[in-house]
Amino acid sequence: MSVLITQDFDHYVTAPEAVTVERYDEMLNVLPPQNWKRLGGFPGEFFQLCEFYAGDVTSYFVKLDDSRCFAFRDHAWLHPQQVREKIETVIDVADLLKWADNANR
């Protein structure tokens, strides 16, 4: 059996950290983005890098519609709801939704 299959890569998973819009754009353009999607029910988008960090762990980049950006590493193929839940741990969701509501008026 392959060592890669039997290893546990959870120790490579990180919490979301704020990054600049420039860093988000740089990573968006450095390689073709993988799974570039809107955040479900949440104003923003995310993508993951097509190069993996280790095993099935890759880097995710999130841009909220108010131009706040975040980066974190996690297992590949997170559902948009799971990405949203990770971001909700580091932002004021009520404030973001209020901002999005005002922007749509």
Biopython code that builds the backbone (N, CA, C, O; Angstrom):
import numpy as np
from Bio.PDB.StructureBuilder import StructureBuilder

atoms = [
    (1, "MET", "N", (0.849, -1.182, 0.000)),
    (1, "MET", "CA", (0.000, 0.000, 0.000)),
    (1, "MET", "C", (0.891, 1.241, 0.000)),
    (1, "MET", "O", (1.940, 1.247, 0.644)),
    (2, "SER", "N", (0.493, 2.265, -0.700)),
    (2, "SER", "CA", (1.270, 3.493, -0.806)),
    (2, "SER", "C", (1.305, 4.249, 0.520)),
    (2, "SER", "O", (0.311, 4.304, 1.244)),
    (3, "VAL", "N", (2.462, 4.827, 0.822)),
    (3, "VAL", "CA", (2.598, 5.645, 2.021)),
    (3, "VAL", "C", (1.674, 6.855, 1.935)),
    (3, "VAL", "O", (1.109, 7.282, 2.942)),
    (4, "LEU", "N", (1.520, 7.412, 0.720)),
    (4, "LEU", "CA", (0.672, 8.575, 0.509)),
    (4, "LEU", "C", (-0.767, 8.295, 0.931)),
    (4, "LEU", "O", (-1.412, 9.151, 1.536)),
    (5, "ILE", "N", (-1.264, 7.128, 0.623)),
    (5, "ILE", "CA", (-2.643, 6.773, 0.944)),
    (5, "ILE", "C", (-2.824, 6.582, 2.448)),
    (5, "ILE", "O", (-3.883, 6.905, 2.986)),
    (6, "THR", "N", (-1.818, 6.070, 3.121)),
    (6, "THR", "CA", (-1.979, 5.749, 4.534)),
    (6, "THR", "C", (-1.625, 6.914, 5.462)),
    (6, "THR", "O", (-1.941, 6.864, 6.651)),
    (7, "GLN", "N", (-0.972, 7.969, 4.938)),
    (7, "GLN", "CA", (-0.613, 9.091, 5.797)),
    (7, "GLN", "C", (-1.829, 9.951, 6.124)),
    (7, "GLN", "O", (-2.783, 10.037, 5.350)),
    (8, "ASP", "N", (-1.767, 10.582, 7.289)),
    (8, "ASP", "CA", (-2.799, 11.520, 7.712)),
    (8, "ASP", "C", (-2.265, 12.930, 7.479)),
    (8, "ASP", "O", (-1.232, 13.301, 8.036)),
    (9, "PHE", "N", (-2.956, 13.712, 6.668)),
    (9, "PHE", "CA", (-2.496, 15.043, 6.297)),
    (9, "PHE", "C", (-3.211, 16.152, 7.059)),
    (9, "PHE", "O", (-3.071, 17.321, 6.701)),
    (10, "ASP", "N", (-3.968, 15.821, 8.091)),
    (10, "ASP", "CA", (-4.714, 16.831, 8.843)),
    (10, "ASP", "C", (-3.817, 17.907, 9.443)),
    (10, "ASP", "O", (-4.264, 19.038, 9.631)),
    (11, "HIS", "N", (-2.573, 17.587, 9.744)),
    (11, "HIS", "CA", (-1.692, 18.576, 10.367)),
    (11, "HIS", "C", (-1.290, 19.683, 9.390)),
    (11, "HIS", "O", (-0.696, 20.677, 9.809)),
    (12, "TYR", "N", (-1.597, 19.539, 8.108)),
    (12, "TYR", "CA", (-1.347, 20.598, 7.119)),
    (12, "TYR", "C", (-2.523, 21.567, 6.979)),
    (12, "TYR", "O", (-2.384, 22.615, 6.348)),
    (13, "VAL", "N", (-3.667, 21.233, 7.552)),
    (13, "VAL", "CA", (-4.859, 22.076, 7.473)),
    (13, "VAL", "C", (-4.649, 23.308, 8.353)),
    (13, "VAL", "O", (-4.170, 23.199, 9.482)),
    (14, "THR", "N", (-5.013, 24.488, 7.824)),
    (14, "THR", "CA", (-4.832, 25.735, 8.563)),
    (14, "THR", "C", (-6.157, 26.482, 8.681)),
    (14, "THR", "O", (-7.109, 26.199, 7.954)),
    (15, "ALA", "N", (-6.202, 27.421, 9.589)),
    (15, "ALA", "CA", (-7.365, 28.300, 9.737)),
    (15, "ALA", "C", (-7.256, 29.432, 8.715)),
    (15, "ALA", "O", (-6.153, 29.759, 8.276)),
    (16, "PRO", "N", (-8.385, 30.033, 8.330)),
    (16, "PRO", "CA", (-8.334, 31.164, 7.405)),
    (16, "PRO", "C", (-7.571, 32.341, 8.000)),
    (16, "PRO", "O", (-7.714, 32.669, 9.178)),
    (17, "GLU", "N", (-6.760, 32.963, 7.156)),
    (17, "GLU", "CA", (-6.038, 34.170, 7.524)),
    (17, "GLU", "C", (-6.297, 35.225, 6.465)),
    (17, "GLU", "O", (-6.427, 34.909, 5.283)),
    (18, "ALA", "N", (-6.370, 36.467, 6.885)),
    (18, "ALA", "CA", (-6.593, 37.558, 5.934)),
    (18, "ALA", "C", (-5.388, 37.714, 5.010)),
    (18, "ALA", "O", (-4.238, 37.633, 5.442)),
    (19, "VAL", "N", (-5.678, 37.939, 3.726)),
    (19, "VAL", "CA", (-4.660, 38.266, 2.732)),
    (19, "VAL", "C", (-5.150, 39.483, 1.960)),
    (19, "VAL", "O", (-6.329, 39.828, 2.023)),
    (20, "THR", "N", (-4.262, 40.123, 1.243)),
    (20, "THR", "CA", (-4.641, 41.297, 0.459)),
    (20, "THR", "C", (-5.353, 40.887, -0.824)),
    (20, "THR", "O", (-5.246, 39.745, -1.272)),
    (21, "VAL", "N", (-6.075, 41.827, -1.402)),
    (21, "VAL", "CA", (-6.709, 41.586, -2.696)),
    (21, "VAL", "C", (-5.633, 41.289, -3.737)),
    (21, "VAL", "O", (-5.842, 40.472, -4.633)),
    (22, "GLU", "N", (-4.487, 41.949, -3.618)),
    (22, "GLU", "CA", (-3.388, 41.713, -4.564)),
    (22, "GLU", "C", (-2.893, 40.268, -4.471)),
    (22, "GLU", "O", (-2.609, 39.641, -5.492)),
    (23, "ARG", "N", (-2.789, 39.742, -3.249)),
    (23, "ARG", "CA", (-2.361, 38.345, -3.079)),
    (23, "ARG", "C", (-3.396, 37.393, -3.669)),
    (23, "ARG", "O", (-3.035, 36.418, -4.327)),
    (24, "TYR", "N", (-4.669, 37.664, -3.441)),
    (24, "TYR", "CA", (-5.741, 36.858, -4.008)),
    (24, "TYR", "C", (-5.617, 36.840, -5.533)),
    (24, "TYR", "O", (-5.634, 35.774, -6.148)),
    (25, "ASP", "N", (-5.493, 38.019, -6.139)),
    (25, "ASP", "CA", (-5.390, 38.120, -7.598)),
    (25, "ASP", "C", (-4.139, 37.428, -8.123)),
    (25, "ASP", "O", (-4.174, 36.778, -9.168)),
    (26, "GLU", "N", (-3.032, 37.568, -7.395)),
    (26, "GLU", "CA", (-1.786, 36.920, -7.806)),
    (26, "GLU", "C", (-1.969, 35.403, -7.864)),
    (26, "GLU", "O", (-1.578, 34.762, -8.840)),
    (27, "MET", "N", (-2.557, 34.843, -6.828)),
    (27, "MET", "CA", (-2.747, 33.387, -6.780)),
    (27, "MET", "C", (-3.790, 32.925, -7.790)),
    (27, "MET", "O", (-3.706, 31.807, -8.298)),
    (28, "LEU", "N", (-4.760, 33.766, -8.083)),
    (28, "LEU", "CA", (-5.760, 33.437, -9.095)),
    (28, "LEU", "C", (-5.117, 33.332, -10.468)),
    (28, "LEU", "O", (-5.546, 32.530, -11.298)),
    (29, "ASN", "N", (-4.092, 34.135, -10.710)),
    (29, "ASN", "CA", (-3.473, 34.204, -12.031)),
    (29, "ASN", "C", (-2.183, 33.409, -12.176)),
    (29, "ASN", "O", (-1.664, 33.291, -13.285)),
    (30, "VAL", "N", (-1.651, 32.862, -11.087)),
    (30, "VAL", "CA", (-0.384, 32.149, -11.170)),
    (30, "VAL", "C", (-0.558, 30.768, -11.828)),
    (30, "VAL", "O", (0.319, 30.333, -12.574)),
    (31, "LEU", "N", (-1.634, 30.101, -11.571)),
    (31, "LEU", "CA", (-1.952, 28.793, -12.147)),
    (31, "LEU", "C", (-3.441, 28.769, -12.469)),
    (31, "LEU", "O", (-4.203, 29.568, -11.926)),
    (32, "PRO", "N", (-3.860, 27.870, -13.339)),
    (32, "PRO", "CA", (-5.318, 27.787, -13.550)),
    (32, "PRO", "C", (-6.017, 27.446, -12.233)),
    (32, "PRO", "O", (-5.627, 26.494, -11.557)),
    (33, "PRO", "N", (-7.043, 28.210, -11.863)),
    (33, "PRO", "CA", (-7.745, 27.912, -10.605)),
    (33, "PRO", "C", (-8.523, 26.609, -10.728)),
    (33, "PRO", "O", (-8.971, 26.230, -11.810)),
    (34, "GLN", "N", (-8.668, 25.952, -9.621)),
    (34, "GLN", "CA", (-9.440, 24.717, -9.575)),
    (34, "GLN", "C", (-10.688, 24.975, -8.741)),
    (34, "GLN", "O", (-10.607, 25.583, -7.674)),
    (35, "ASN", "N", (-11.824, 24.522, -9.214)),
    (35, "ASN", "CA", (-13.091, 24.665, -8.481)),
    (35, "ASN", "C", (-13.404, 26.108, -8.110)),
    (35, "ASN", "O", (-13.741, 26.385, -6.959)),
    (36, "TRP", "N", (-13.300, 27.018, -9.048)),
    (36, "TRP", "CA", (-13.609, 28.435, -8.823)),
    (36, "TRP", "C", (-15.124, 28.539, -8.741)),
    (36, "TRP", "O", (-15.818, 28.284, -9.725)),
    (37, "LYS", "N", (-15.640, 28.911, -7.577)),
    (37, "LYS", "CA", (-17.089, 28.897, -7.348)),
    (37, "LYS", "C", (-17.533, 30.074, -6.504)),
    (37, "LYS", "O", (-16.731, 30.708, -5.818)),
    (38, "ARG", "N", (-18.819, 30.354, -6.565)),
    (38, "ARG", "CA", (-19.450, 31.324, -5.655)),
    (38, "ARG", "C", (-19.689, 30.623, -4.326)),
    (38, "ARG", "O", (-19.899, 29.410, -4.282)),
    (39, "LEU", "N", (-19.656, 31.384, -3.259)),
    (39, "LEU", "CA", (-19.998, 30.848, -1.951)),
    (39, "LEU", "C", (-21.511, 30.789, -1.857)),
    (39, "LEU", "O", (-22.177, 31.810, -2.024)),
    (40, "GLY", "N", (-22.053, 29.646, -1.600)),
    (40, "GLY", "CA", (-23.497, 29.490, -1.557)),
    (40, "GLY", "C", (-24.157, 30.306, -0.469)),
    (40, "GLY", "O", (-23.832, 30.148, 0.708)),
    (41, "GLY", "N", (-25.096, 31.190, -0.848)),
    (41, "GLY", "CA", (-25.837, 31.988, 0.110)),
    (41, "GLY", "C", (-24.995, 33.015, 0.843)),
    (41, "GLY", "O", (-25.381, 33.487, 1.912)),
    (42, "PHE", "N", (-23.876, 33.355, 0.291)),
    (42, "PHE", "CA", (-22.902, 34.212, 0.949)),
    (42, "PHE", "C", (-22.276, 35.080, -0.132)),
    (42, "PHE", "O", (-21.944, 34.550, -1.193)),
    (43, "PRO", "N", (-22.097, 36.376, 0.072)),
    (43, "PRO", "CA", (-21.537, 37.221, -0.980)),
    (43, "PRO", "C", (-20.028, 37.005, -1.134)),
    (43, "PRO", "O", (-19.241, 37.521, -0.340)),
    (44, "GLY", "N", (-19.632, 36.251, -2.144)),
    (44, "GLY", "CA", (-18.218, 36.034, -2.379)),
    (44, "GLY", "C", (-17.953, 34.845, -3.277)),
    (44, "GLY", "O", (-18.875, 34.197, -3.772)),
    (45, "GLU", "N", (-16.676, 34.572, -3.476)),
    (45, "GLU", "CA", (-16.238, 33.475, -4.328)),
    (45, "GLU", "C", (-14.988, 32.851, -3.731)),
    (45, "GLU", "O", (-14.340, 33.431, -2.859)),
    (46, "PHE", "N", (-14.662, 31.661, -4.214)),
    (46, "PHE", "CA", (-13.433, 31.015, -3.773)),
    (46, "PHE", "C", (-12.901, 30.137, -4.890)),
    (46, "PHE", "O", (-13.621, 29.775, -5.820)),
    (47, "PHE", "N", (-11.630, 29.805, -4.778)),
    (47, "PHE", "CA", (-11.015, 28.814, -5.656)),
    (47, "PHE", "C", (-9.928, 28.111, -4.856)),
    (47, "PHE", "O", (-9.539, 28.553, -3.775)),
    (48, "GLN", "N", (-9.458, 27.026, -5.406)),
    (48, "GLN", "CA", (-8.337, 26.336, -4.788)),
    (48, "GLN", "C", (-7.234, 26.196, -5.829)),
    (48, "GLN", "O", (-7.495, 26.192, -7.032)),
    (49, "LEU", "N", (-6.008, 26.083, -5.353)),
    (49, "LEU", "CA", (-4.893, 25.903, -6.272)),
    (49, "LEU", "C", (-4.927, 24.499, -6.852)),
    (49, "LEU", "O", (-5.338, 23.549, -6.186)),
    (50, "CYS", "N", (-4.492, 24.379, -8.100)),
    (50, "CYS", "CA", (-4.476, 23.061, -8.732)),
    (50, "CYS", "C", (-3.249, 22.251, -8.308)),
    (50, "CYS", "O", (-3.200, 21.041, -8.528)),
    (51, "GLU", "N", (-2.259, 22.911, -7.702)),
    (51, "GLU", "CA", (-1.121, 22.200, -7.123)),
    (51, "GLU", "C", (-1.400, 21.960, -5.650)),
    (51, "GLU", "O", (-1.756, 22.881, -4.915)),
    (52, "PHE", "N", (-1.238, 20.722, -5.229)),
    (52, "PHE", "CA", (-1.557, 20.368, -3.855)),
    (52, "PHE", "C", (-0.350, 20.600, -2.961)),
    (52, "PHE", "O", (0.793, 20.448, -3.393)),
    (53, "TYR", "N", (-0.611, 20.969, -1.715)),
    (53, "TYR", "CA", (0.438, 21.240, -0.736)),
    (53, "TYR", "C", (1.082, 19.934, -0.280)),
    (53, "TYR", "O", (2.306, 19.805, -0.278)),
    (54, "ALA", "N", (0.252, 18.972, 0.104)),
    (54, "ALA", "CA", (0.703, 17.642, 0.521)),
    (54, "ALA", "C", (-0.492, 16.700, 0.443)),
    (54, "ALA", "O", (-1.583, 17.048, 0.894)),
    (55, "GLY", "N", (-0.301, 15.536, -0.111)),
    (55, "GLY", "CA", (-1.401, 14.579, -0.218)),
    (55, "GLY", "C", (-2.607, 15.208, -0.878)),
    (55, "GLY", "O", (-2.515, 15.690, -2.007)),
    (56, "ASP", "N", (-3.744, 15.212, -0.186)),
    (56, "ASP", "CA", (-4.970, 15.802, -0.739)),
    (56, "ASP", "C", (-5.239, 17.198, -0.183)),
    (56, "ASP", "O", (-6.363, 17.690, -0.285)),
    (57, "VAL", "N", (-4.237, 17.841, 0.400)),
    (57, "VAL", "CA", (-4.395, 19.179, 0.972)),
    (57, "VAL", "C", (-3.932, 20.221, -0.044)),
    (57, "VAL", "O", (-2.851, 20.107, -0.622)),
    (58, "THR", "N", (-4.763, 21.229, -0.248)),
    (58, "THR", "CA", (-4.441, 22.304, -1.182)),
    (58, "THR", "C", (-4.751, 23.648, -0.527)),
    (58, "THR", "O", (-5.333, 23.702, 0.557)),
    (59, "SER", "N", (-4.363, 24.716, -1.189)),
    (59, "SER", "CA", (-4.622, 26.058, -0.677)),
    (59, "SER", "C", (-5.918, 26.600, -1.261)),
    (59, "SER", "O", (-6.174, 26.476, -2.459)),
    (60, "TYR", "N", (-6.727, 27.195, -0.407)),
    (60, "TYR", "CA", (-7.978, 27.839, -0.800)),
    (60, "TYR", "C", (-7.806, 29.345, -0.670)),
    (60, "TYR", "O", (-7.124, 29.825, 0.236)),
    (61, "PHE", "N", (-8.426, 30.084, -1.576)),
    (61, "PHE", "CA", (-8.439, 31.542, -1.525)),
    (61, "PHE", "C", (-9.880, 31.992, -1.655)),
    (61, "PHE", "O", (-10.594, 31.561, -2.559)),
    (62, "VAL", "N", (-10.306, 32.862, -0.746)),
    (62, "VAL", "CA", (-11.685, 33.329, -0.679)),
    (62, "VAL", "C", (-11.679, 34.846, -0.799)),
    (62, "VAL", "O", (-10.877, 35.531, -0.165)),
    (63, "LYS", "N", (-12.593, 35.361, -1.628)),
    (63, "LYS", "CA", (-12.766, 36.817, -1.745)),
    (63, "LYS", "C", (-14.232, 37.118, -1.488)),
    (63, "LYS", "O", (-15.110, 36.661, -2.220)),
    (64, "LEU", "N", (-14.488, 37.893, -0.441)),
    (64, "LEU", "CA", (-15.846, 38.311, -0.137)),
    (64, "LEU", "C", (-16.163, 39.535, -0.978)),
    (64, "LEU", "O", (-15.252, 40.254, -1.389)),
    (65, "ASP", "N", (-17.434, 39.783, -1.238)),
    (65, "ASP", "CA", (-17.813, 40.890, -2.114)),
    (65, "ASP", "C", (-17.423, 42.254, -1.570)),
    (65, "ASP", "O", (-17.439, 43.233, -2.316)),
    (66, "ASP", "N", (-17.076, 42.347, -0.305)),
    (66, "ASP", "CA", (-16.602, 43.628, 0.220)),
    (66, "ASP", "C", (-15.080, 43.724, 0.119)),
    (66, "ASP", "O", (-14.464, 44.572, 0.765)),
    (67, "SER", "N", (-14.486, 42.867, -0.677)),
    (67, "SER", "CA", (-13.052, 42.850, -0.984)),
    (67, "SER", "C", (-12.172, 42.357, 0.159)),
    (67, "SER", "O", (-10.956, 42.545, 0.114)),
    (68, "ARG", "N", (-12.742, 41.744, 1.166)),
    (68, "ARG", "CA", (-11.926, 41.073, 2.178)),
    (68, "ARG", "C", (-11.542, 39.707, 1.627)),
    (68, "ARG", "O", (-12.388, 38.979, 1.109)),
    (69, "CYS", "N", (-10.268, 39.365, 1.741)),
    (69, "CYS", "CA", (-9.770, 38.104, 1.191)),
    (69, "CYS", "C", (-9.114, 37.268, 2.281)),
    (69, "CYS", "O", (-8.564, 37.794, 3.248)),
    (70, "PHE", "N", (-9.185, 35.957, 2.101)),
    (70, "PHE", "CA", (-8.638, 35.011, 3.060)),
    (70, "PHE", "C", (-7.985, 33.860, 2.327)),
    (70, "PHE", "O", (-8.322, 33.558, 1.182)),
    (71, "ALA", "N", (-7.041, 33.219, 3.008)),
    (71, "ALA", "CA", (-6.395, 32.025, 2.480)),
    (71, "ALA", "C", (-6.299, 30.998, 3.599)),
    (71, "ALA", "O", (-6.135, 31.344, 4.769)),
    (72, "PHE", "N", (-6.405, 29.734, 3.222)),
    (72, "PHE", "CA", (-6.219, 28.643, 4.171)),
    (72, "PHE", "C", (-5.924, 27.373, 3.399)),
    (72, "PHE", "O", (-6.147, 27.304, 2.190)),
    (73, "ARG", "N", (-5.424, 26.375, 4.099)),
    (73, "ARG", "CA", (-5.207, 25.058, 3.497)),
    (73, "ARG", "C", (-6.187, 24.074, 4.116)),
    (73, "ARG", "O", (-6.464, 24.110, 5.315)),
    (74, "ASP", "N", (-6.706, 23.187, 3.259)),
    (74, "ASP", "CA", (-7.596, 22.141, 3.740)),
    (74, "ASP", "C", (-7.620, 21.031, 2.701)),
    (74, "ASP", "O", (-7.029, 21.147, 1.628)),
    (75, "HIS", "N", (-8.305, 19.970, 3.040)),
    (75, "HIS", "CA", (-8.437, 18.852, 2.108)),
    (75, "HIS", "C", (-9.190, 19.321, 0.858)),
    (75, "HIS", "O", (-10.103, 20.143, 0.935)),
    (76, "ALA", "N", (-8.794, 18.790, -0.267)),
    (76, "ALA", "CA", (-9.400, 19.192, -1.533)),
    (76, "ALA", "C", (-10.868, 18.783, -1.585)),
    (76, "ALA", "O", (-11.314, 17.867, -0.893)),
    (77, "TRP", "N", (-11.587, 19.492, -2.421)),
    (77, "TRP", "CA", (-12.990, 19.206, -2.729)),
    (77, "TRP", "C", (-13.941, 19.515, -1.592)),
    (77, "TRP", "O", (-14.952, 18.833, -1.420)),
    (78, "LEU", "N", (-13.625, 20.543, -0.811)),
    (78, "LEU", "CA", (-14.603, 20.998, 0.181)),
    (78, "LEU", "C", (-15.832, 21.524, -0.557)),
    (78, "LEU", "O", (-15.715, 22.143, -1.615)),
    (79, "HIS", "N", (-16.966, 21.280, -0.009)),
    (79, "HIS", "CA", (-18.213, 21.818, -0.543)),
    (79, "HIS", "C", (-18.237, 23.322, -0.253)),
    (79, "HIS", "O", (-17.692, 23.748, 0.765)),
    (80, "PRO", "N", (-18.860, 24.149, -1.128)),
    (80, "PRO", "CA", (-18.926, 25.588, -0.846)),
    (80, "PRO", "C", (-19.452, 25.917, 0.552)),
    (80, "PRO", "O", (-19.003, 26.891, 1.156)),
    (81, "GLN", "N", (-20.379, 25.141, 1.072)),
    (81, "GLN", "CA", (-20.898, 25.378, 2.424)),
    (81, "GLN", "C", (-19.801, 25.176, 3.474)),
    (81, "GLN", "O", (-19.754, 25.901, 4.467)),
    (82, "GLN", "N", (-18.926, 24.202, 3.260)),
    (82, "GLN", "CA", (-17.829, 23.971, 4.195)),
    (82, "GLN", "C", (-16.821, 25.119, 4.151)),
    (82, "GLN", "O", (-16.274, 25.509, 5.183)),
    (83, "VAL", "N", (-16.578, 25.656, 2.961)),
    (83, "VAL", "CA", (-15.695, 26.813, 2.830)),
    (83, "VAL", "C", (-16.316, 27.996, 3.566)),
    (83, "VAL", "O", (-15.638, 28.708, 4.307)),
    (84, "ARG", "N", (-17.602, 28.191, 3.354)),
    (84, "ARG", "CA", (-18.322, 29.280, 4.041)),
    (84, "ARG", "C", (-18.201, 29.133, 5.552)),
    (84, "ARG", "O", (-17.923, 30.109, 6.250)),
    (85, "GLU", "N", (-18.404, 27.935, 6.057)),
    (85, "GLU", "CA", (-18.330, 27.703, 7.500)),
    (85, "GLU", "C", (-16.939, 28.016, 8.051)),
    (85, "GLU", "O", (-16.817, 28.529, 9.163)),
    (86, "LYS", "N", (-15.898, 27.714, 7.289)),
    (86, "LYS", "CA", (-14.545, 28.057, 7.744)),
    (86, "LYS", "C", (-14.365, 29.573, 7.815)),
    (86, "LYS", "O", (-13.766, 30.080, 8.763)),
    (87, "ILE", "N", (-14.877, 30.298, 6.825)),
    (87, "ILE", "CA", (-14.741, 31.749, 6.802)),
    (87, "ILE", "C", (-15.573, 32.377, 7.921)),
    (87, "ILE", "O", (-15.174, 33.387, 8.502)),
    (88, "GLU", "N", (-16.728, 31.781, 8.222)),
    (88, "GLU", "CA", (-17.581, 32.313, 9.288)),
    (88, "GLU", "C", (-16.887, 32.298, 10.641)),
    (88, "GLU", "O", (-17.298, 33.021, 11.549)),
    (89, "THR", "N", (-15.856, 31.499, 10.790)),
    (89, "THR", "CA", (-15.137, 31.455, 12.072)),
    (89, "THR", "C", (-14.253, 32.671, 12.280)),
    (89, "THR", "O", (-13.800, 32.910, 13.400)),
    (90, "VAL", "N", (-13.992, 33.452, 11.227)),
    (90, "VAL", "CA", (-13.064, 34.585, 11.348)),
    (90, "VAL", "C", (-13.665, 35.931, 10.958)),
    (90, "VAL", "O", (-12.965, 36.943, 10.975)),
    (91, "ILE", "N", (-14.955, 35.962, 10.606)),
    (91, "ILE", "CA", (-15.591, 37.236, 10.230)),
    (91, "ILE", "C", (-16.889, 37.427, 10.999)),
    (91, "ILE", "O", (-17.421, 36.490, 11.593)),
    (92, "ASP", "N", (-17.380, 38.635, 10.977)),
    (92, "ASP", "CA", (-18.684, 38.960, 11.535)),
    (92, "ASP", "C", (-19.706, 38.785, 10.413)),
    (92, "ASP", "O", (-19.858, 39.660, 9.561)),
    (93, "VAL", "N", (-20.396, 37.662, 10.418)),
    (93, "VAL", "CA", (-21.324, 37.324, 9.335)),
    (93, "VAL", "C", (-22.450, 38.340, 9.237)),
    (93, "VAL", "O", (-22.816, 38.738, 8.130)),
    (94, "ALA", "N", (-23.004, 38.766, 10.348)),
    (94, "ALA", "CA", (-24.109, 39.731, 10.318)),
    (94, "ALA", "C", (-23.664, 41.021, 9.642)),
    (94, "ALA", "O", (-24.412, 41.607, 8.860)),
    (95, "ASP", "N", (-22.444, 41.464, 9.945)),
    (95, "ASP", "CA", (-21.910, 42.678, 9.335)),
    (95, "ASP", "C", (-21.745, 42.504, 7.827)),
    (95, "ASP", "O", (-22.066, 43.407, 7.054)),
    (96, "LEU", "N", (-21.246, 41.348, 7.414)),
    (96, "LEU", "CA", (-21.056, 41.088, 5.985)),
    (96, "LEU", "C", (-22.386, 41.054, 5.246)),
    (96, "LEU", "O", (-22.511, 41.650, 4.176)),
    (97, "LEU", "N", (-23.369, 40.376, 5.792)),
    (97, "LEU", "CA", (-24.662, 40.278, 5.122)),
    (97, "LEU", "C", (-25.351, 41.638, 5.069)),
    (97, "LEU", "O", (-26.033, 41.948, 4.091)),
    (98, "LYS", "N", (-25.180, 42.451, 6.109)),
    (98, "LYS", "CA", (-25.731, 43.805, 6.110)),
    (98, "LYS", "C", (-25.058, 44.630, 5.007)),
    (98, "LYS", "O", (-25.724, 45.380, 4.294)),
    (99, "TRP", "N", (-23.726, 44.487, 4.872)),
    (99, "TRP", "CA", (-22.994, 45.212, 3.815)),
    (99, "TRP", "C", (-23.497, 44.785, 2.437)),
    (99, "TRP", "O", (-23.716, 45.630, 1.569)),
    (100, "ALA", "N", (-23.682, 43.488, 2.230)),
    (100, "ALA", "CA", (-24.140, 42.973, 0.939)),
    (100, "ALA", "C", (-25.536, 43.465, 0.629)),
    (100, "ALA", "O", (-25.834, 43.801, -0.518)),
    (101, "ASP", "N", (-26.407, 43.513, 1.645)),
    (101, "ASP", "CA", (-27.775, 43.990, 1.451)),
    (101, "ASP", "C", (-27.768, 45.454, 1.033)),
    (101, "ASP", "O", (-28.502, 45.839, 0.123)),
    (102, "ASN", "N", (-26.948, 46.275, 1.686)),
    (102, "ASN", "CA", (-26.839, 47.694, 1.325)),
    (102, "ASN", "C", (-26.252, 47.880, -0.058)),
    (102, "ASN", "O", (-26.653, 48.799, -0.772)),
    (103, "ALA", "N", (-25.321, 47.043, -0.454)),
    (103, "ALA", "CA", (-24.693, 47.148, -1.771)),
    (103, "ALA", "C", (-25.666, 46.797, -2.891)),
    (103, "ALA", "O", (-25.541, 47.298, -4.008)),
    (104, "ASN", "N", (-26.641, 45.930, -2.589)),
    (104, "ASN", "CA", (-27.599, 45.513, -3.603)),
    (104, "ASN", "C", (-28.761, 46.488, -3.777)),
    (104, "ASN", "O", (-29.585, 46.310, -4.675)),
    (105, "ARG", "N", (-28.838, 47.508, -2.938)),
    (105, "ARG", "CA", (-29.944, 48.483, -3.032)),
    (105, "ARG", "C", (-29.671, 49.521, -4.075)),
    (105, "ARG", "O", (-30.491, 50.415, -4.287)),
]
sb = StructureBuilder()
sb.init_structure("model")
sb.init_model(0)
sb.init_chain("A")
sb.init_seg("    ")
for serial, (resi, resn, name, xyz) in enumerate(atoms, 1):
    if name == "N":
        sb.init_residue(resn, " ", resi, " ")
    sb.init_atom(name, np.array(xyz, "f"), 0.0, 1.0, " ", f" {name:<3s}", serial, name[0])
structure = sb.get_structure()
